[in-house]
């Protein structure tokens, strides 16, 4: 596999406060990478650097011609907004200029019932809205998808469904996935590589190397209860 993203000695400070320091990692095309760490460790700031919306020192190198789809952690909706899912996806198609996916195909890929395309966004459940956002991220045919906590605010069965959907889309469209998550069991099951961030430690490697007691205790600054062995 060739390299789709190379990060070398990345450092970021916001308002004079260091957020990330000397972070390096590499992700191959087609891999699934998880970014983990305690609140405030800089996970979302890392994503902002990857999409070019925050200043940084060091190097971020994407493979030539790669397109990136992004799903934010939060998508606040005006409860009076009457924009339908179909119109929302059409706006994204117009913004990117061209896409192999129309609203119906995008909804089908993320297992969002086609009848929901006529629903206003503010009538969707949390899981349905997340699927609509993923559908929008797929428009424009990206090679890389960035997800900032793709299952935030969704119940456990919904979490599993979202991750299964992402895995299916990755296989079908040969995508590279990079996601932020607090659920270490899901990280263990779905990630090929793990980037860990905290004020005390930064590390990168396979889940079996990173998701172990010594590393997790340093990462989160306390004893972490985890039951990853059940998925081995």
C-alpha positions, 0 to 999 in steps of 0.5 A: 500500500502507498502512503496517503498521509504523512505527518512529520514533527507537527506542532500546533499552538492556539492563543500561545498555548501548545496543543500538539508537539512533534507529532509524526505518523503515516497512514497507508491508502485503504487503512482505517486509523483512529485518533484517541486521547482525553478531552482537550488533547488536540484531536479535533485540532489535529483534524483542523490541521489536516484539512488546512483550517489552522496554522501549524509547524512541521509537515502534513503531506497528502498523496497527490490528487487525494480528495477529502470528505469531512464529517464534523463532531457537531452539526447544529440545526435551527429547529425552524430550518425546513431544508430537506435531506435531498436539498442538503445533498444537492447543495453539496453536489453543486458545491463540489461541481461533480460527483458519481453520487446523486442523493438517492445513491448516497442515501443508499450507501449509508443505509438511510431510507430513501423516503427520508430524503424528503424529510427536513433535516431537523426531523431526523433522529441522531443516527439518521442525521449522522448518516445524512452527514456521511452521505454528504461527505461521500459526495465528490468521490473522496479518497479519504474520509475524516470523522470527528467522533462519528457516533457522538450522541448515538446509542450503543446499537446505533454506534455499531450500525454506523461503524458497520456502515463505514466499514462497508463503504470503505470496502466498496469504495476503497477508502481511507478512514480516519476517525476520532473515538472515545470507544476503545472497543470499537477502535480495537475492532475497526482500526488498523492504526491508532494515533494517541494524543495527550499532554503526557504522551503521543504515540502511533501504532497498531491497536495491539501495541497501543491499546494496552494497560501501560500506554492507556494509563499514561495516555489518560493519566489514570487506570483505565478499565477496558475489556479488549481481550473479548475481541481477540 
